[in-house]
């Protein structure tokens, strides 16, 4: 009997893109259901009643939520082209660096760049930039001697941090600043290009013009709200 695989996502979510890439790498056929988060479908609310967010993967009627949980489920369910290493220590380190990328409980990579640098101005932005640079330097060091975070091919950490390869340049264009420069982060810059240009990855990026418009509107709204306080 054919497997039923559905992915609930939005057109722009970097967290849902992780799942798109993983399914493509594994060669898993799936159906995409695009959600409007301002008018969530009954199916999304049914499958993810706790967080009511995307992404949600539904495999043979069983829903799995949260992108890292879904990535591990995919890796354990479809064994071809493993995303996580076999060695327990290396596997633990992969999980660590993936979590470092966007742990919302700490001021780490995603948090420090997006909520720090991107939606701030003046001195607040300068202070946030220092923290963002420190976090990016950790990733630079982790790439020493490797093409990808996963070694010679794309792995779990690369998918987790893949948003950097596209979203950083969009945030830079919108905010009019440089976050990841080749002079300061040569290894990270090369990784971003290699990752973004990989066939499965580049074929699934959202439209750049729509992303710029979205994040310009988001930044304008956040700055206006901050100015009105």
C-alpha positions, 0 to 999 in steps of 0.5 A: 500500500502506498504511503501517504505523506503530507506537509503543512507549510507556508510559502516562506517559512524557513523552518518548513523548508528544512522538511522540504529539503529532507524529503527531497534528499530522501526521495520521498514523494509527498503532498504540500498543503500551503497554510495561511496562518492568519486563517488556519485550516481546520486540518492544521488545528486538528494535526497540531492543536498544541502550537497551531503552527507549521511545519506539520508532517502527516505520515499515514494519518499520524501528525508530527510537529516541530521541524527538528522532531520531524527531521529526526522522524524522517531520518529514522523512517527513511534510512537512505541517505542518512542526515545524522551521523551513526556515531553517538557523540557525533550525533549529539554534536549535530543536535547541539549545533542544530539547536544553537542555530535558532534556540528561542530560549537563548540569544543565539544565531536566529534570535540575535540576528533577526530579533536583535540586528534586523528589527533594531536601529542605532545603538540597540542594533550595534549592540545586537550586532556584536552578539550576532558576530560572536554567534556566527564566529562559533559556526565559522570555527565549526566549519574548519576542515569541512565543506558542509557541517555534515562533512562532504555532503549535506546533513542534519546541521546543514538543513537546520542552518540552511535558512542562513544561506538565503535569509541573511542576504534578504535581511541585509538588503532590507536593513541596508547592512552587512552581516556575513562578509567574506572577509570576516567569515570566509568559511561560512560565506563559502558554505552559504554559497555551496549550500544555496547552489546545491540542486535540491536546495536551490530548486526550492527557495521561495521567490526572492522578491516576495521575501524582500517585500515580506521582511521589509513590511515586517521590519517597518511594522516592528520599527514603527511599533518601537517608535510609538512606545 
